[in-house]
Amino acid sequence: MRIALITNDYWPLQSSCAIQMRDLAQALVESGHEPIVIVPTQGFAEGSSNEFVEGVRVLSPASFKTKEISYIRRTLGEILLPFTILSGLRKLGFSIRDLDAVVWYSPTIFFGLLILIMKRASHCKSYLILRDIFPEWMLDLGLMKKGPTYSFFKLFARFQYSVADAIGVQTSSNMDYLTGWARKKPARRLEVLQNWLALAPLAGTSIDIEKTPLAGRNIFVYIGNMGVAQSMDIVIDLAESLRQRKDIGFLFVGRGSEVARLKQNVKQRNLDNVQFFNEIDSKEIPSLLAACHIGLIALDPRHKSHNIPGKFLTYMQAGLPVLARVNTGTDLIEIIERQGVGHAYAGDDVAELRALAEGLIDDKSGLLHMSRRGRALSSNMFSSAAAASQIVATLVDEGQSEK
């Protein structure tokens, strides 16, 4: 199949979206399909490009910048993405009329019009990889109230759902948000599409823990975004509660809107068991995790929508047991506890979280068993080959159901 993969991020960016779409594209190539990645540039100054990246054709139409700018400019830039992408594709000489399928990743919620135009031009099926129930999660965290702004974003979200023939959500709980969408047309397919991650070799890392104050300690590591959706303060509280244990350290690696505040918080508390590092190349992550002991996950407990963070897959692949502070009822709790790969906690009591942390790190034989189970879970449940196979099978079934 000739499949257009529409995404707002792609390799060599280090976001979970960029890495997942890279892995999906390569898995499609390996299974005999022809993926064409379409990813907008961050600013017209970069110009448009048509190149092969690790064996995959990547088209980058010149578009407005949508990252590291004000929310208003970002929203305007994302609303205009369908128009800038179509214009850029024409300049690159790419025809949207000979596609067998269109697959796109959300967030963003603003690709709907682009998908509709491509579907009609090629008479093909579409698959939405839905990783973010937006704007609902903003409502859950109190970052947005029901009103004109919420209704505006909800309109675009509903429109992108309406142009999808199939939607893959992260967890079974997220299917509840879309039962109405599925009922409107019996041919629509709503399914759980697990996150995925391709195997990565040990390639070294620029972070040498032995050259930091954490040398010789058992390391709790957090890798990824540190923003309002993560609610990281309780993890800093946990580190403070364990400051007398000189055998335990906390390593935070990544970026996000809360990093500066969290660093200042650690400085004010004079915590010598916490270290921050900027985001590193994803190729370095396996080697870094090989020097750590427990993987940390943090999600604001006010979330009502559920997801499986990409870092959970990274930890499982590296054989790291996890300590997760998450929202009540999330499917992630069931996976962690049922599979026996760590502990999940949905409360606000630092003492209870500390008990779980110490219970993990002090049970050496238990950590070894959890490590083995994590690697097996990664291989069986979260492979990029499985995701590619599922998407293609669903698109084929959708095409046949129309005949």
N, C-alpha and C positions, 0 to 999 in steps of 0.2 A: 504493500500500500504506500501511496505517496501522501505523507501526513504533515500538515503544517502544525508546528508547535509554537503557540503564541505565548510569550512570557515577558514580564517587565524586568527580569534579571536573568543573566546567563554568565556562565564561566568566562573570564576568570574572576568575576565577583565572588565574594565569599558568603553570601546570604544562603539560607537553606533553600530558597527558591532556585537560585542560580545553580547550586550543586545538584539538587534533585532533577532539574530539567536537563542538565548535562548528562547525568547518569541515565535518565530515561531515553534521551536521544541516542546514546551509545548502545543501550540495550535494544532499541528498535533496529539500529543498523546491524547488530549482531544476529538478530532474528530475521534478517532479509528484507526489511522495510526501508523506505527512503524518507527519513524525517528532514524537514526544512525548518530550522529555528528562525523565528522572526522576533527580534527584540529591539525596541526603540533605543536610540542613543540618548545620552544625558546632555542635551544641548545641541543646537544646530551647528555650533562651531566645530563639532567633531565630524560633521558630514556623514553621508551614508556609506555603507561598506557591504561587500559581498565576498565572503571568504570561507575557507574550510578550517574548522577548529577541531582538532583531534578526530578527523574523518567525518565530521558533520558539517553540512552547509549551513552557514549562519548569515542571515540577512539583517542588517542593522540600519533601518531607515532613520534619517535625521529627524529628531523630535525635540519638543521642549524639555527642559530639565524638570524632573519631578522628585528629586531627592535633595536633602539638605537645603531646603528653601522654606518659605513661609507656607502655612497650610492653605492659604487662599491661592497662592501661585501654584502650589502642587495640585490642588483640585482642578484649577483651570487647565493646567498642562495635561492632566490625566483625562479630562473630558474631551480634549482635542486629539487624544492619541489615535482614534480611528482614522481621522482625517490626515494627520501627519504621516501615519504608517502607510496608508494607501497611496499618498502622494510619493512617499519615498520608494515604495515598491515599484511604482511605475517608472521612476527615474532609474531604478536598478534593472529594469527590463524583466521583472518577474511577473508572470501571469497568474492570477488567482483562479483561473478557469479550469485548471486540470489537476485538481486535488481530489484525493479519495476520502479525506477526512480532515477535520480541524480539531485540534486539542488545545485548550488554553488553561492557564493557571491563574487562580484568583486567591489573594489579592494581586492586582487591582480589580475593582468592580466595573471598570469603564471600557472593557473590550467588547461589550455586547453588540454595538452597532457594527463594528468591524467583523465580528463573527457572522452576523446576519448577512452582510454583503458578500462575504467569502462563501458562505453556504449556498446562497442563491446563484452565485456565479459558477460554482462547480457542481451544484446539485449533490452535495455530499453531506455526511452526518457529522455531528459535533459532540465533543466530550468535554465537560467542565471539570477540572481538578479543583475542587473547592476546599481550600485549607483554612479559610477564615470566614466565620459567619459575621459579616459586617453589614450594617452598623450595630448589630445586636450587642456585641461585646463592649462597645463604647458605652452603650446604655447600662450594661451590667456594672461597669466600673464607675459609673457616675460622671463620666467624661462628656456625656451628651444627654440631653433630655428630649423627650418626645416633643416635637414641634416642627417648625419649617425645615431646620437643618437635617433632623432625623428623616423626615419625609422625603427630602431631596435625595439623600443617599439611598434610602430604601427603594426609591423609584428606579434608580440605576441597578441596584442589586436584583430587583425583581425582573428587570428587563433582560439582564444577562442570563437569569435562570430560564426565561421564556424562550431563548434561542438555543438552549441546550437540548439535545436529544437524550443525553445521558449525563448524570452528575455523580462523581465519586467523592464522597465525604470521608473524613478521617476516622470517625467512630460511629457505631450504631446509634448512639444517643443523638448525634447530629441529624439523623434522618428525620427526627420529629419536626425539625424546622421546615422540612420540604415535602411532607406528606401531601399537602394541598397541591403543590406543583405536580407531583406524580399522578394524582387522581384526575387531574384535568384532561390528560391524554393517556390512555392505556398503554400506548406504545413507548412512553417515556421510561427510562431505566434509572432507578435510584439505587445506589449500592455503596458499600464501604470499600474504599480504595486505601489500603494501608500506605503510610509513608514508606519510603524506600531509600536505600543507600548502597552504592556499589562498594565492593571490597577495595581497600586502599593499602598499599604497601607502607612499611616503615621507611620514611625518607629523611629522618632527622628533624630537629626542631631548633628554632632560634632561642627558645626559652630553656635555660639550664637551671632547674630547680636547685641543684647543688651549689649554685652561686648566689642563692638568695637566702634570706633569714629562715626560710622554710626547709632548708637542707636537713635531711635525716628524719623528717617528720612523716607521718601518715597523712596523705594529702586528699582533702575534699576539693574537687575541682568543679568549676562552673565555666562552661564555654558557650558563648552566644550573646544574644541581645540582652541588654539590661535597661529596660524601659518601664513605663508605668504598668504595663500588662503583666510584668513579672513580680512586682511587689517584693523587692529583694531585701527590705529592711529586716525582716525576721531572720534572714540568713546571717546578716551582720550581727544581730542580737545573739544568734547561735554561736558565732565565732567568739563574741565577748564572753559568753557563758562558759566557753571551753578554754579561755586564755591561760588558765593555770596548768592545762595539760600540754606540756612541752613536746609531746609526741604527736600532736595534731596541728595541722595547718590548713589554711583556706586559700585557694588560688582562683582568681577570677580573670578570665580572658575574653575580651570582646569589646563591643562598643554599645552605645545607646544613650538615650536622653537622660538617664539617671546616673551615669558613671561618675560625673564630676561631683555630684552630691554625695554619692556613696563613698567616694574617696575621701571627701572632706569629713564625713561622718567617722570613718575609720581613723583618720588623723586626730580628730578631736578626742576620740576614746583612747588614743595611744595604743592601738592594737598591734602587737608585734607578730601575730600569727596570721595576718592577712596580707596578701600581695595582689596587686592589679597589673595586668599587662594588656596592651592594645591587641586588637584583632590580628590573628596570624593567618597565613595561607592554610587552606584546608588540608593541603598535602602534609603539613607539619603536625596536624592534630593527632594522628595515630601514635607517633613517637612521643608526643607530650603525654598522652593518656597512659602510655606504657609505664610512665614514671609516677602515676597517680594511683589512688586506691578506691575512692568513692566518687561517683558522678552526682552532681547536684542538679536538681530541676526545681524551678520556682515559677508558679503561676498564681496570680492574684485569686484568692478564694471567692471573690465576688463574681467570677466568671460563671455563666450559666451554660454557654456553649462549650463543647469539649474538643480537645485536640491531643494529638500525640506529637510532642515537640521533636524536631529533627535531632536535637542533642540526645534524646533518649535512644534513638537508633545508633548514634555515634558511640555512646557509652556501651550499648549492648555489643556492638561489633568489636569494641576494644576489650570486652570482658570485664567491664567495670560494674559492680553492683551500684544501685542508685538509692539516693535519699531524695524523695520528692515531696515538696510542699505544694499541694494542688487544691483545686476546688472540689467541694463535696459532690459525690456521685459521678465524677468523671470516669470514663472507661479506663483511663490510665491506672487508676487505683487497682481495678480488677486485674489488669494485665500484670502489673508489678507483683501483686500479692499472689495471684493464681500461678504465675510462672515461677515464683520464688526467686526474683532477681533483685530484691531490695525491700525498702519500706516506703510507704506513701502516707502522708499526713495532711489532713484537711483543716486542722485547727489553728489557733493563734497562741498557744501556750508554749513558750520557749523551753520550759523545763521538760515538757513532753517530747518536743522535737530533739532536745539534747539526749534524752534517754534512748531514743531511736538511733541517733548518731553514734553514741557510745556502744550500743548493743551491736551495731554493725561492725565498727572498727575493732572491737575487742574480740570478736568471734572469728579467728583466723581460718578455721576449717570451714565455717559457714560461708565466709567470703570466697573461698576457693570453689565451693559448690555453686554459689551464685554466679561466679565468673563463667563457669562452664555452661550453666543454663542460659546465661545471657548470650553467649556466642551462638548457641544452638538456636535460640529464638531469633537472632538476627538473620541467620541463614535461612530459616524455614518460613519466616513471616514477613520480613522486611527487605527482600531482595529487589533490585531494579528490574531483573528479568521477569519476576512475578508480576510486577506492576505493569510492565510493557505488555505482557501476555494478556492480562486481564483487560486492559484498555482496548487492545485490538479485538479481542473476542467479543466484547460488548459492542464495539462499532460494527463488526460483521453481523452480529445478531440484529442490531438495529436496522441495518441495511436490508437484511432478509425479511424482516417483519413488515417492511414497506411494500414488498413485492406481492 
